[in-house]
Amino acid sequence: AEGCALRDVFDELGRRLGPEFLRTLIGQSGELLNTCRVFLDGELAKDLATPISGGAAATVEIILFREIEGG
């Protein structure tokens, strides 16, 4: 929808997949965690306030990196 930002996508993910899943993506102060990379139409997005253009269908890709346990 017009005026959407990446934050809206993450809010919907939280609604659908639960707040526990959302905590694996976003820190307590609202920033993307280092274990999460987000691409909007192929470009790295570092801020959840990044607007999503309303003209054409946007592609949002989320890559999650698992933390390695142990040494």
PyMOL Python script that loads the backbone (N, CA, C, O; Angstrom):
from pymol import cmd

cmd.read_pdbstr("""\
ATOM      1  N   ALA A   1       0.841  -1.195   0.000  1.00  0.00           N
ATOM      2  CA  ALA A   1       0.000   0.000   0.000  1.00  0.00           C
ATOM      3  C   ALA A   1       0.881   1.252   0.000  1.00  0.00           C
ATOM      4  O   ALA A   1       2.034   1.220   0.432  1.00  0.00           O
ATOM      5  N   GLU A   2       0.327   2.320  -0.480  1.00  0.00           N
ATOM      6  CA  GLU A   2       1.038   3.599  -0.531  1.00  0.00           C
ATOM      7  C   GLU A   2       1.489   4.004   0.871  1.00  0.00           C
ATOM      8  O   GLU A   2       0.720   3.921   1.828  1.00  0.00           O
ATOM      9  N   GLY A   3       2.735   4.440   0.980  1.00  0.00           N
ATOM     10  CA  GLY A   3       3.251   4.918   2.258  1.00  0.00           C
ATOM     11  C   GLY A   3       3.777   3.833   3.184  1.00  0.00           C
ATOM     12  O   GLY A   3       4.078   4.116   4.344  1.00  0.00           O
ATOM     13  N   CYS A   4       3.897   2.601   2.705  1.00  0.00           N
ATOM     14  CA  CYS A   4       4.416   1.515   3.533  1.00  0.00           C
ATOM     15  C   CYS A   4       5.935   1.591   3.630  1.00  0.00           C
ATOM     16  O   CYS A   4       6.611   2.134   2.756  1.00  0.00           O
ATOM     17  N   ALA A   5       6.440   1.033   4.708  1.00  0.00           N
ATOM     18  CA  ALA A   5       7.877   0.928   4.917  1.00  0.00           C
ATOM     19  C   ALA A   5       8.194  -0.508   5.308  1.00  0.00           C
ATOM     20  O   ALA A   5       7.289  -1.302   5.566  1.00  0.00           O
ATOM     21  N   LEU A   6       9.474  -0.837   5.352  1.00  0.00           N
ATOM     22  CA  LEU A   6       9.861  -2.182   5.751  1.00  0.00           C
ATOM     23  C   LEU A   6       9.333  -2.534   7.135  1.00  0.00           C
ATOM     24  O   LEU A   6       9.047  -3.701   7.403  1.00  0.00           O
ATOM     25  N   ARG A   7       9.201  -1.564   8.005  1.00  0.00           N
ATOM     26  CA  ARG A   7       8.654  -1.802   9.347  1.00  0.00           C
ATOM     27  C   ARG A   7       7.288  -2.483   9.251  1.00  0.00           C
ATOM     28  O   ARG A   7       6.976  -3.353  10.064  1.00  0.00           O
ATOM     29  N   ASP A   8       6.470  -2.096   8.265  1.00  0.00           N
ATOM     30  CA  ASP A   8       5.144  -2.696   8.091  1.00  0.00           C
ATOM     31  C   ASP A   8       5.247  -4.180   7.725  1.00  0.00           C
ATOM     32  O   ASP A   8       4.434  -4.989   8.170  1.00  0.00           O
ATOM     33  N   VAL A   9       6.240  -4.528   6.923  1.00  0.00           N
ATOM     34  CA  VAL A   9       6.451  -5.930   6.561  1.00  0.00           C
ATOM     35  C   VAL A   9       6.808  -6.729   7.809  1.00  0.00           C
ATOM     36  O   VAL A   9       6.292  -7.826   8.021  1.00  0.00           O
ATOM     37  N   PHE A  10       7.693  -6.174   8.632  1.00  0.00           N
ATOM     38  CA  PHE A  10       8.106  -6.874   9.847  1.00  0.00           C
ATOM     39  C   PHE A  10       6.978  -6.951  10.863  1.00  0.00           C
ATOM     40  O   PHE A  10       6.856  -7.945  11.578  1.00  0.00           O
ATOM     41  N   ASP A  11       6.161  -5.925  10.933  1.00  0.00           N
ATOM     42  CA  ASP A  11       4.987  -5.977  11.816  1.00  0.00           C
ATOM     43  C   ASP A  11       4.058  -7.118  11.406  1.00  0.00           C
ATOM     44  O   ASP A  11       3.520  -7.827  12.256  1.00  0.00           O
ATOM     45  N   GLU A  12       3.875  -7.287  10.099  1.00  0.00           N
ATOM     46  CA  GLU A  12       3.016  -8.369   9.605  1.00  0.00           C
ATOM     47  C   GLU A  12       3.645  -9.736   9.872  1.00  0.00           C
ATOM     48  O   GLU A  12       2.941 -10.686  10.215  1.00  0.00           O
ATOM     49  N   LEU A  13       4.966  -9.841   9.718  1.00  0.00           N
ATOM     50  CA  LEU A  13       5.640 -11.096  10.055  1.00  0.00           C
ATOM     51  C   LEU A  13       5.430 -11.437  11.522  1.00  0.00           C
ATOM     52  O   LEU A  13       5.180 -12.594  11.861  1.00  0.00           O
ATOM     53  N   GLY A  14       5.529 -10.446  12.390  1.00  0.00           N
ATOM     54  CA  GLY A  14       5.307 -10.660  13.810  1.00  0.00           C
ATOM     55  C   GLY A  14       3.888 -11.112  14.095  1.00  0.00           C
ATOM     56  O   GLY A  14       3.661 -11.967  14.951  1.00  0.00           O
ATOM     57  N   ARG A  15       2.934 -10.540  13.379  1.00  0.00           N
ATOM     58  CA  ARG A  15       1.535 -10.918  13.562  1.00  0.00           C
ATOM     59  C   ARG A  15       1.298 -12.360  13.125  1.00  0.00           C
ATOM     60  O   ARG A  15       0.588 -13.113  13.792  1.00  0.00           O
ATOM     61  N   ARG A  16       1.900 -12.734  11.997  1.00  0.00           N
ATOM     62  CA  ARG A  16       1.678 -14.076  11.451  1.00  0.00           C
ATOM     63  C   ARG A  16       2.510 -15.155  12.132  1.00  0.00           C
ATOM     64  O   ARG A  16       2.033 -16.269  12.350  1.00  0.00           O
ATOM     65  N   LEU A  17       3.762 -14.820  12.470  1.00  0.00           N
ATOM     66  CA  LEU A  17       4.681 -15.844  12.981  1.00  0.00           C
ATOM     67  C   LEU A  17       4.958 -15.731  14.472  1.00  0.00           C
ATOM     68  O   LEU A  17       5.593 -16.606  15.061  1.00  0.00           O
ATOM     69  N   GLY A  18       4.479 -14.649  15.080  1.00  0.00           N
ATOM     70  CA  GLY A  18       4.609 -14.494  16.519  1.00  0.00           C
ATOM     71  C   GLY A  18       5.770 -13.610  16.936  1.00  0.00           C
ATOM     72  O   GLY A  18       6.743 -13.450  16.199  1.00  0.00           O
ATOM     73  N   PRO A  19       5.659 -13.044  18.115  1.00  0.00           N
ATOM     74  CA  PRO A  19       6.679 -12.119  18.606  1.00  0.00           C
ATOM     75  C   PRO A  19       8.026 -12.786  18.855  1.00  0.00           C
ATOM     76  O   PRO A  19       9.066 -12.135  18.756  1.00  0.00           O
ATOM     77  N   GLU A  20       8.019 -14.072  19.177  1.00  0.00           N
ATOM     78  CA  GLU A  20       9.292 -14.769  19.402  1.00  0.00           C
ATOM     79  C   GLU A  20      10.127 -14.795  18.123  1.00  0.00           C
ATOM     80  O   GLU A  20      11.336 -14.569  18.157  1.00  0.00           O
ATOM     81  N   PHE A  21       9.471 -15.074  16.996  1.00  0.00           N
ATOM     82  CA  PHE A  21      10.185 -15.056  15.716  1.00  0.00           C
ATOM     83  C   PHE A  21      10.697 -13.654  15.417  1.00  0.00           C
ATOM     84  O   PHE A  21      11.827 -13.492  14.954  1.00  0.00           O
ATOM     85  N   LEU A  22       9.885 -12.649  15.674  1.00  0.00           N
ATOM     86  CA  LEU A  22      10.275 -11.266  15.399  1.00  0.00           C
ATOM     87  C   LEU A  22      11.514 -10.875  16.199  1.00  0.00           C
ATOM     88  O   LEU A  22      12.332 -10.088  15.723  1.00  0.00           O
ATOM     89  N   ARG A  23      11.661 -11.413  17.406  1.00  0.00           N
ATOM     90  CA  ARG A  23      12.836 -11.111  18.232  1.00  0.00           C
ATOM     91  C   ARG A  23      14.118 -11.675  17.639  1.00  0.00           C
ATOM     92  O   ARG A  23      15.207 -11.256  18.030  1.00  0.00           O
ATOM     93  N   THR A  24      14.014 -12.619  16.699  1.00  0.00           N
ATOM     94  CA  THR A  24      15.211 -13.127  16.024  1.00  0.00           C
ATOM     95  C   THR A  24      15.653 -12.198  14.900  1.00  0.00           C
ATOM     96  O   THR A  24      16.731 -12.376  14.333  1.00  0.00           O
ATOM     97  N   LEU A  25      14.827 -11.212  14.577  1.00  0.00           N
ATOM     98  CA  LEU A  25      15.126 -10.272  13.495  1.00  0.00           C
ATOM     99  C   LEU A  25      15.449  -8.871  13.986  1.00  0.00           C
ATOM    100  O   LEU A  25      16.317  -8.198  13.430  1.00  0.00           O
ATOM    101  N   ILE A  26      14.756  -8.433  15.022  1.00  0.00           N
ATOM    102  CA  ILE A  26      14.819  -7.042  15.473  1.00  0.00           C
ATOM    103  C   ILE A  26      15.220  -6.989  16.938  1.00  0.00           C
ATOM    104  O   ILE A  26      14.700  -7.742  17.762  1.00  0.00           O
ATOM    105  N   GLY A  27      16.163  -6.081  17.260  1.00  0.00           N
ATOM    106  CA  GLY A  27      16.596  -5.896  18.633  1.00  0.00           C
ATOM    107  C   GLY A  27      15.587  -5.115  19.448  1.00  0.00           C
ATOM    108  O   GLY A  27      14.590  -4.624  18.919  1.00  0.00           O
ATOM    109  N   GLN A  28      15.854  -5.002  20.748  1.00  0.00           N
ATOM    110  CA  GLN A  28      14.933  -4.320  21.663  1.00  0.00           C
ATOM    111  C   GLN A  28      14.724  -2.851  21.318  1.00  0.00           C
ATOM    112  O   GLN A  28      13.656  -2.299  21.581  1.00  0.00           O
ATOM    113  N   SER A  29      15.727  -2.220  20.738  1.00  0.00           N
ATOM    114  CA  SER A  29      15.579  -0.804  20.396  1.00  0.00           C
ATOM    115  C   SER A  29      15.053  -0.598  18.972  1.00  0.00           C
ATOM    116  O   SER A  29      15.025   0.528  18.475  1.00  0.00           O
ATOM    117  N   GLY A  30      14.629  -1.703  18.310  1.00  0.00           N
ATOM    118  CA  GLY A  30      13.995  -1.581  17.005  1.00  0.00           C
ATOM    119  C   GLY A  30      14.921  -1.674  15.810  1.00  0.00           C
ATOM    120  O   GLY A  30      14.488  -1.448  14.680  1.00  0.00           O
ATOM    121  N   GLU A  31      16.189  -2.002  16.032  1.00  0.00           N
ATOM    122  CA  GLU A  31      17.142  -2.100  14.929  1.00  0.00           C
ATOM    123  C   GLU A  31      17.221  -3.542  14.429  1.00  0.00           C
ATOM    124  O   GLU A  31      16.960  -4.487  15.172  1.00  0.00           O
ATOM    125  N   LEU A  32      17.583  -3.689  13.162  1.00  0.00           N
ATOM    126  CA  LEU A  32      17.799  -5.024  12.611  1.00  0.00           C
ATOM    127  C   LEU A  32      19.018  -5.645  13.281  1.00  0.00           C
ATOM    128  O   LEU A  32      20.038  -4.981  13.466  1.00  0.00           O
ATOM    129  N   LEU A  33      18.912  -6.906  13.640  1.00  0.00           N
ATOM    130  CA  LEU A  33      20.034  -7.594  14.260  1.00  0.00           C
ATOM    131  C   LEU A  33      21.099  -7.934  13.220  1.00  0.00           C
ATOM    132  O   LEU A  33      20.805  -8.000  12.026  1.00  0.00           O
ATOM    133  N   ASN A  34      22.322  -8.148  13.665  1.00  0.00           N
ATOM    134  CA  ASN A  34      23.428  -8.489  12.758  1.00  0.00           C
ATOM    135  C   ASN A  34      23.215  -9.820  12.059  1.00  0.00           C
ATOM    136  O   ASN A  34      23.856 -10.093  11.044  1.00  0.00           O
ATOM    137  N   THR A  35      22.334 -10.645  12.581  1.00  0.00           N
ATOM    138  CA  THR A  35      22.069 -11.958  11.995  1.00  0.00           C
ATOM    139  C   THR A  35      20.966 -11.911  10.945  1.00  0.00           C
ATOM    140  O   THR A  35      20.492 -12.951  10.487  1.00  0.00           O
ATOM    141  N   CYS A  36      20.560 -10.707  10.567  1.00  0.00           N
ATOM    142  CA  CYS A  36      19.465 -10.540   9.614  1.00  0.00           C
ATOM    143  C   CYS A  36      19.870  -9.520   8.543  1.00  0.00           C
ATOM    144  O   CYS A  36      20.305  -8.413   8.859  1.00  0.00           O
ATOM    145  N   ARG A  37      19.723  -9.907   7.287  1.00  0.00           N
ATOM    146  CA  ARG A  37      19.952  -8.977   6.169  1.00  0.00           C
ATOM    147  C   ARG A  37      18.654  -8.863   5.391  1.00  0.00           C
ATOM    148  O   ARG A  37      17.983  -9.862   5.130  1.00  0.00           O
ATOM    149  N   VAL A  38      18.308  -7.639   5.023  1.00  0.00           N
ATOM    150  CA  VAL A  38      17.065  -7.389   4.300  1.00  0.00           C
ATOM    151  C   VAL A  38      17.394  -6.687   2.986  1.00  0.00           C
ATOM    152  O   VAL A  38      18.152  -5.718   2.953  1.00  0.00           O
ATOM    153  N   PHE A  39      16.813  -7.191   1.919  1.00  0.00           N
ATOM    154  CA  PHE A  39      16.992  -6.602   0.599  1.00  0.00           C
ATOM    155  C   PHE A  39      15.629  -6.182   0.072  1.00  0.00           C
ATOM    156  O   PHE A  39      14.667  -6.948   0.118  1.00  0.00           O
ATOM    157  N   LEU A  40      15.563  -4.978  -0.418  1.00  0.00           N
ATOM    158  CA  LEU A  40      14.353  -4.437  -1.023  1.00  0.00           C
ATOM    159  C   LEU A  40      14.636  -4.213  -2.499  1.00  0.00           C
ATOM    160  O   LEU A  40      15.452  -3.366  -2.862  1.00  0.00           O
ATOM    161  N   ASP A  41      13.962  -4.971  -3.341  1.00  0.00           N
ATOM    162  CA  ASP A  41      14.188  -4.931  -4.787  1.00  0.00           C
ATOM    163  C   ASP A  41      15.673  -5.088  -5.126  1.00  0.00           C
ATOM    164  O   ASP A  41      16.202  -4.403  -6.001  1.00  0.00           O
ATOM    165  N   GLY A  42      16.332  -6.011  -4.409  1.00  0.00           N
ATOM    166  CA  GLY A  42      17.727  -6.341  -4.689  1.00  0.00           C
ATOM    167  C   GLY A  42      18.756  -5.456  -4.027  1.00  0.00           C
ATOM    168  O   GLY A  42      19.952  -5.724  -4.138  1.00  0.00           O
ATOM    169  N   GLU A  43      18.333  -4.408  -3.342  1.00  0.00           N
ATOM    170  CA  GLU A  43      19.249  -3.478  -2.682  1.00  0.00           C
ATOM    171  C   GLU A  43      19.214  -3.708  -1.177  1.00  0.00           C
ATOM    172  O   GLU A  43      18.143  -3.849  -0.586  1.00  0.00           O
ATOM    173  N   LEU A  44      20.404  -3.744  -0.555  1.00  0.00           N
ATOM    174  CA  LEU A  44      20.493  -3.928   0.889  1.00  0.00           C
ATOM    175  C   LEU A  44      19.804  -2.775   1.600  1.00  0.00           C
ATOM    176  O   LEU A  44      20.078  -1.610   1.314  1.00  0.00           O
ATOM    177  N   ALA A  45      18.922  -3.095   2.511  1.00  0.00           N
ATOM    178  CA  ALA A  45      18.214  -2.091   3.319  1.00  0.00           C
ATOM    179  C   ALA A  45      18.708  -2.227   4.753  1.00  0.00           C
ATOM    180  O   ALA A  45      18.691  -3.323   5.314  1.00  0.00           O
ATOM    181  N   LYS A  46      19.144  -1.129   5.345  1.00  0.00           N
ATOM    182  CA  LYS A  46      19.699  -1.174   6.693  1.00  0.00           C
ATOM    183  C   LYS A  46      18.762  -0.586   7.728  1.00  0.00           C
ATOM    184  O   LYS A  46      19.043  -0.650   8.925  1.00  0.00           O
ATOM    185  N   ASP A  47      17.656  -0.017   7.286  1.00  0.00           N
ATOM    186  CA  ASP A  47      16.758   0.682   8.190  1.00  0.00           C
ATOM    187  C   ASP A  47      15.330   0.244   7.924  1.00  0.00           C
ATOM    188  O   ASP A  47      14.895   0.192   6.774  1.00  0.00           O
ATOM    189  N   LEU A  48      14.597  -0.073   8.991  1.00  0.00           N
ATOM    190  CA  LEU A  48      13.210  -0.495   8.830  1.00  0.00           C
ATOM    191  C   LEU A  48      12.294   0.645   8.400  1.00  0.00           C
ATOM    192  O   LEU A  48      11.146   0.412   8.019  1.00  0.00           O
ATOM    193  N   ALA A  49      12.794   1.868   8.459  1.00  0.00           N
ATOM    194  CA  ALA A  49      12.011   3.013   7.999  1.00  0.00           C
ATOM    195  C   ALA A  49      12.107   3.193   6.481  1.00  0.00           C
ATOM    196  O   ALA A  49      11.494   4.105   5.926  1.00  0.00           O
ATOM    197  N   THR A  50      12.872   2.328   5.809  1.00  0.00           N
ATOM    198  CA  THR A  50      13.023   2.413   4.356  1.00  0.00           C
ATOM    199  C   THR A  50      11.657   2.281   3.696  1.00  0.00           C
ATOM    200  O   THR A  50      10.962   1.286   3.907  1.00  0.00           O
ATOM    201  N   PRO A  51      11.265   3.270   2.903  1.00  0.00           N
ATOM    202  CA  PRO A  51       9.943   3.210   2.263  1.00  0.00           C
ATOM    203  C   PRO A  51       9.899   2.182   1.144  1.00  0.00           C
ATOM    204  O   PRO A  51      10.894   1.933   0.463  1.00  0.00           O
ATOM    205  N   ILE A  52       8.725   1.593   0.971  1.00  0.00           N
ATOM    206  CA  ILE A  52       8.477   0.664  -0.131  1.00  0.00           C
ATOM    207  C   ILE A  52       7.635   1.408  -1.151  1.00  0.00           C
ATOM    208  O   ILE A  52       6.537   1.874  -0.847  1.00  0.00           O
ATOM    209  N   SER A  53       8.166   1.516  -2.372  1.00  0.00           N
ATOM    210  CA  SER A  53       7.429   2.265  -3.386  1.00  0.00           C
ATOM    211  C   SER A  53       6.097   1.593  -3.672  1.00  0.00           C
ATOM    212  O   SER A  53       6.019   0.370  -3.782  1.00  0.00           O
ATOM    213  N   GLY A  54       5.057   2.396  -3.792  1.00  0.00           N
ATOM    214  CA  GLY A  54       3.714   1.861  -3.973  1.00  0.00           C
ATOM    215  C   GLY A  54       3.344   1.587  -5.410  1.00  0.00           C
ATOM    216  O   GLY A  54       2.291   1.002  -5.662  1.00  0.00           O
ATOM    217  N   GLY A  55       4.185   1.995  -6.385  1.00  0.00           N
ATOM    218  CA  GLY A  55       3.836   1.846  -7.776  1.00  0.00           C
ATOM    219  C   GLY A  55       3.784   0.403  -8.250  1.00  0.00           C
ATOM    220  O   GLY A  55       2.745  -0.056  -8.725  1.00  0.00           O
ATOM    221  N   ALA A  56       4.872  -0.304  -8.128  1.00  0.00           N
ATOM    222  CA  ALA A  56       4.944  -1.692  -8.596  1.00  0.00           C
ATOM    223  C   ALA A  56       5.105  -2.616  -7.396  1.00  0.00           C
ATOM    224  O   ALA A  56       5.417  -2.182  -6.287  1.00  0.00           O
ATOM    225  N   ALA A  57       4.886  -3.880  -7.647  1.00  0.00           N
ATOM    226  CA  ALA A  57       5.065  -4.864  -6.567  1.00  0.00           C
ATOM    227  C   ALA A  57       6.537  -4.918  -6.184  1.00  0.00           C
ATOM    228  O   ALA A  57       7.399  -5.122  -7.039  1.00  0.00           O
ATOM    229  N   ALA A  58       6.818  -4.740  -4.923  1.00  0.00           N
ATOM    230  CA  ALA A  58       8.184  -4.757  -4.422  1.00  0.00           C
ATOM    231  C   ALA A  58       8.552  -6.169  -3.989  1.00  0.00           C
ATOM    232  O   ALA A  58       7.694  -6.957  -3.594  1.00  0.00           O
ATOM    233  N   THR A  59       9.830  -6.470  -4.070  1.00  0.00           N
ATOM    234  CA  THR A  59      10.351  -7.738  -3.602  1.00  0.00           C
ATOM    235  C   THR A  59      11.160  -7.498  -2.339  1.00  0.00           C
ATOM    236  O   THR A  59      12.103  -6.707  -2.335  1.00  0.00           O
ATOM    237  N   VAL A  60      10.785  -8.188  -1.265  1.00  0.00           N
ATOM    238  CA  VAL A  60      11.516  -8.097  -0.006  1.00  0.00           C
ATOM    239  C   VAL A  60      12.107  -9.465   0.276  1.00  0.00           C
ATOM    240  O   VAL A  60      11.384 -10.458   0.350  1.00  0.00           O
ATOM    241  N   GLU A  61      13.425  -9.515   0.435  1.00  0.00           N
ATOM    242  CA  GLU A  61      14.110 -10.757   0.760  1.00  0.00           C
ATOM    243  C   GLU A  61      14.741 -10.604   2.132  1.00  0.00           C
ATOM    244  O   GLU A  61      15.351  -9.577   2.430  1.00  0.00           O
ATOM    245  N   ILE A  62      14.598 -11.618   2.963  1.00  0.00           N
ATOM    246  CA  ILE A  62      15.177 -11.611   4.299  1.00  0.00           C
ATOM    247  C   ILE A  62      16.081 -12.824   4.420  1.00  0.00           C
ATOM    248  O   ILE A  62      15.651 -13.958   4.211  1.00  0.00           O
ATOM    249  N   ILE A  63      17.335 -12.574   4.757  1.00  0.00           N
ATOM    250  CA  ILE A  63      18.302 -13.653   4.948  1.00  0.00           C
ATOM    251  C   ILE A  63      18.653 -13.690   6.422  1.00  0.00           C
ATOM    252  O   ILE A  63      19.050 -12.678   7.000  1.00  0.00           O
ATOM    253  N   LEU A  64      18.506 -14.868   7.033  1.00  0.00           N
ATOM    254  CA  LEU A  64      18.833 -15.045   8.439  1.00  0.00           C
ATOM    255  C   LEU A  64      20.108 -15.861   8.557  1.00  0.00           C
ATOM    256  O   LEU A  64      20.251 -16.910   7.927  1.00  0.00           O
ATOM    257  N   PHE A  65      21.033 -15.369   9.370  1.00  0.00           N
ATOM    258  CA  PHE A  65      22.262 -16.083   9.662  1.00  0.00           C
ATOM    259  C   PHE A  65      22.152 -16.655  11.064  1.00  0.00           C
ATOM    260  O   PHE A  65      21.843 -15.934  12.013  1.00  0.00           O
ATOM    261  N   ARG A  66      22.400 -17.919  11.191  1.00  0.00           N
ATOM    262  CA  ARG A  66      22.346 -18.564  12.498  1.00  0.00           C
ATOM    263  C   ARG A  66      23.675 -18.341  13.215  1.00  0.00           C
ATOM    264  O   ARG A  66      24.740 -18.427  12.602  1.00  0.00           O
ATOM    265  N   GLU A  67      23.609 -18.060  14.499  1.00  0.00           N
ATOM    266  CA  GLU A  67      24.817 -17.916  15.291  1.00  0.00           C
ATOM    267  C   GLU A  67      25.405 -19.293  15.529  1.00  0.00           C
ATOM    268  O   GLU A  67      24.688 -20.257  15.801  1.00  0.00           O
ATOM    269  N   ILE A  68      26.716 -19.367  15.422  1.00  0.00           N
ATOM    270  CA  ILE A  68      27.400 -20.634  15.634  1.00  0.00           C
ATOM    271  C   ILE A  68      27.713 -20.767  17.112  1.00  0.00           C
ATOM    272  O   ILE A  68      28.315 -19.880  17.718  1.00  0.00           O
ATOM    273  N   GLU A  69      27.299 -21.877  17.679  1.00  0.00           N
ATOM    274  CA  GLU A  69      27.544 -22.117  19.086  1.00  0.00           C
ATOM    275  C   GLU A  69      28.912 -22.777  19.272  1.00  0.00           C
ATOM    276  O   GLU A  69      29.398 -23.482  18.388  1.00  0.00           O
ATOM    277  N   GLY A  70      29.511 -22.543  20.407  1.00  0.00           N
ATOM    278  CA  GLY A  70      30.779 -23.166  20.703  1.00  0.00           C
ATOM    279  C   GLY A  70      31.945 -22.286  20.307  1.00  0.00           C
ATOM    280  O   GLY A  70      31.790 -21.071  20.180  1.00  0.00           O
ATOM    281  N   GLY A  71      33.101 -22.876  20.114  1.00  0.00           N
ATOM    282  CA  GLY A  71      34.318 -22.111  19.867  1.00  0.00           C
ATOM    283  C   GLY A  71      34.695 -22.167  18.457  1.00  0.00           C
ATOM    284  O   GLY A  71      35.701 -21.576  18.063  1.00  0.00           O
TER     285      GLY A  71
END
""", "prot")
cmd.dss("prot")
cmd.show_as("cartoon", "prot")
cmd.util.cbc("prot")
cmd.orient("prot")
